[in-house]
Amino acid sequence: MTTKLTNAQIAWRAAQDLPDAAYVNLGIGFPEMVAKFKPKGREVTYHTENGILDFGEAPPAGEEDWDLINAGKKAVTLNPGASFFHHADSFAMVRGGHLDVAVLGAYQVAESGDLANWSTGPGSVPAVGGAMDLVHGAKQVWVITDHVTKKGEPKLVESCTLPLTGVGCVTRVYTSLAVVDVVDKRFVVREKLASISLDDLQAVTGAKLAVGDTIGELNVPEI
């Protein structure tokens, strides 16, 4: 496998595409890292499903206020004007279509846009949780993930074999090798690392890759 992006670099790349004035939910775990990389001069309001709107980066170690946590029980900071509300009100925002983007992790993404991100089978977590609301309540669903599993198996596949979180919901995938859109039930490559050929990218992808007019170069800073 060629050199690939780190999780921080994938999160940075996704953050660069967040629209100005967007309301964005960051999923538990890896997606929380996106909050560190909000582009300067761009207003992005982060939402957490346990009831905070407009939280900021994680506080420095030793300066946590454990009354201020996100849905993953990680300490957060607040931006001026941040607000708190009941869990039910938070899900009313999600289900009411008030979020512009949800950024989530994934075990598998199908070329149809189906997402599997909550269970790897027996012995996994017992329920899908709020992700099932996010994938159908947010206007766009972005996935950030390594391109392959730890065993080297493709995460971008023709159809998901793991329990689904949502059907036809993913709009874009940021991986360790490429940026891929889901368009008309197919994967369309928008950017890829210069160090990997399209054939090599296809070899580690479990579904046919389509190409638009051009493929941009996936450039990220050292983080």
C-alpha positions in Angstrom: 0.0 0.0 0.0 1.3 3.5 -0.9 1.7 6.3 1.6 -1.7 7.3 3.0 -3.2 10.2 4.9 -3.4 10.1 8.7 -6.7 10.5 10.5 -5.8 14.1 11.3 -5.1 14.8 7.6 -8.4 13.2 6.5 -10.3 15.3 9.1 -8.5 18.5 7.9 -9.4 17.8 4.3 -13.1 17.3 5.2 -13.1 20.5 7.3 -12.0 22.5 4.3 -15.3 21.8 2.5 -17.6 22.8 5.3 -19.8 25.7 4.0 -19.8 29.1 5.6 -22.7 29.4 8.1 -23.2 25.6 8.2 -24.7 23.7 11.1 -22.7 20.5 11.4 -22.9 17.4 13.6 -19.7 15.5 14.2 -20.0 11.8 15.0 -18.5 10.1 18.0 -14.8 9.2 17.7 -12.7 10.1 14.7 -15.2 12.7 13.3 -14.8 14.8 16.4 -11.3 15.7 15.1 -12.9 17.9 12.4 -13.6 20.6 15.0 -9.8 21.3 15.3 -9.6 22.3 11.6 -12.3 24.9 11.0 -11.0 27.2 8.2 -10.2 30.7 9.4 -12.8 33.3 8.5 -15.5 30.7 8.1 -18.4 30.4 10.5 -19.3 26.8 11.2 -21.6 25.9 14.1 -21.1 22.4 15.6 -24.0 20.5 17.1 -23.8 17.6 19.5 -26.8 15.3 19.9 -26.6 15.4 23.7 -27.6 19.1 23.6 -25.0 21.7 22.7 -24.9 24.1 19.8 -21.7 25.9 18.9 -19.0 24.0 20.8 -15.3 24.4 20.1 -12.1 22.5 20.2 -11.2 20.1 23.0 -9.7 21.9 26.0 -6.0 21.4 26.9 -5.3 18.4 29.1 -6.0 19.3 32.8 -8.3 22.1 31.9 -11.4 20.0 31.2 -14.8 21.0 32.6 -16.6 17.6 32.8 -20.0 19.3 32.8 -19.2 20.3 29.2 -19.1 17.1 27.1 -20.1 16.0 23.7 -22.1 12.9 22.8 -19.0 10.8 23.0 -18.4 12.0 26.6 -15.3 14.0 25.5 -14.7 17.4 27.0 -15.4 20.3 24.8 -15.1 24.1 25.0 -17.8 26.6 24.2 -17.8 29.4 21.7 -19.4 32.8 22.5 -23.2 32.4 22.1 -23.2 28.7 22.6 -26.5 27.2 23.8 -27.7 24.1 25.8 -30.9 22.3 25.4 -32.7 19.1 26.2 -31.8 15.9 24.4 -35.2 15.7 22.8 -34.9 19.2 21.4 -31.5 18.2 20.0 -33.1 15.3 18.1 -35.9 17.6 16.9 -33.2 19.7 15.2 -31.8 16.6 13.6 -35.1 15.1 12.5 -36.4 18.5 11.4 -33.7 18.9 8.8 -31.9 21.8 10.5 -28.4 20.3 10.1 -26.5 21.0 6.9 -23.9 18.3 7.3 -23.3 15.2 9.4 -19.7 13.9 9.5 -19.6 10.2 10.4 -17.2 7.3 10.5 -17.8 4.1 8.6 -17.2 0.3 8.5 -18.6 0.2 5.0 -20.1 2.5 2.4 -21.9 1.1 -0.6 -21.9 2.7 -4.1 -25.6 3.3 -3.6 -24.8 5.5 -0.6 -25.8 3.0 2.0 -23.9 3.3 5.2 -22.9 0.7 7.8 -21.1 2.3 10.8 -22.5 0.9 14.0 -22.0 -2.9 14.2 -19.5 -5.4 13.0 -21.8 -8.3 14.0 -22.2 -10.3 17.2 -20.4 -8.8 20.2 -20.6 -5.3 18.8 -22.6 -2.4 20.3 -26.2 -3.3 21.0 -28.0 -0.6 19.1 -27.6 1.9 16.2 -28.2 5.0 18.4 -28.6 8.5 17.0 -26.7 7.8 13.8 -29.8 6.5 12.2 -31.5 9.9 12.8 -28.4 11.9 11.6 -28.0 10.1 8.3 -31.6 10.9 7.2 -32.0 14.2 9.0 -28.9 16.1 7.8 -28.9 17.6 4.3 -25.6 16.0 3.5 -23.8 13.0 5.0 -20.0 13.0 4.8 -18.0 9.9 5.8 -14.3 10.1 6.9 -12.5 6.8 7.0 -9.4 4.8 6.1 -9.8 3.5 2.6 -9.4 -0.1 3.8 -9.9 -2.1 7.0 -7.0 -3.1 9.3 -7.1 -6.4 7.4 -6.7 -4.6 4.0 -10.3 -5.2 2.9 -12.2 -2.5 1.0 -14.5 -0.2 2.9 -16.0 1.2 -0.3 -18.1 -1.7 -1.6 -20.8 -2.6 -4.1 -23.2 -3.4 -1.2 -22.8 -3.5 2.5 -22.6 -6.8 4.3 -22.8 -5.3 7.8 -25.9 -4.0 9.5 -27.0 -0.8 7.9 -27.2 2.6 9.6 -29.0 4.2 6.7 -30.0 3.6 3.0 -28.9 5.9 0.2 -27.7 8.5 2.6 -24.0 9.2 2.0 -23.1 12.0 -0.3 -19.3 12.2 0.0 -16.4 10.0 1.4 -13.0 11.3 2.5 -10.6 8.5 2.8 -6.9 8.0 3.4 -6.3 7.8 -0.4 -9.1 9.9 -2.1 -12.1 12.1 -2.0 -15.1 10.3 -3.6 -18.6 11.5 -4.2 -21.7 9.2 -4.4 -23.5 10.2 -7.6 -26.4 8.2 -9.2 -25.4 5.1 -7.2 -21.8 5.0 -8.2 -18.5 6.2 -6.7 -17.0 9.2 -8.6 -13.4 10.1 -7.8 -12.9 13.8 -7.2 -9.4 13.8 -5.8 -6.7 11.2 -5.1 -3.1 11.1 -3.8 -0.6 11.8 -6.5 1.4 8.8 -5.2 -1.3 6.3 -6.2 -2.5 5.5 -9.7 -6.2 5.2 -10.5 -5.6 1.5 -11.2 -4.0 1.1 -7.7 -6.9 3.0 -6.1 -9.4 0.7 -7.9 -7.5 -2.4 -6.7 -8.3 -1.4 -3.1 -11.9 -0.4 -3.7 -14.7 -3.0 -3.7 -16.8 -1.3 -6.3 -16.2 0.3 -9.7 -14.8 3.8 -9.6 -16.1 6.4 -12.0 -14.2 9.5 -13.1 -15.5 13.0 -13.8 -13.9 15.4 -16.2 -10.9 15.8 -14.1 -9.4 14.2 -10.9 -7.8 16.8 -8.5 -4.7 16.1 -6.5 -5.4 15.4 -2.9 -3.0 17.8 -1.0 -3.0 18.2 2.7 -0.5 19.8 5.1 1.7 17.9 7.5 -0.2 17.6 10.8 
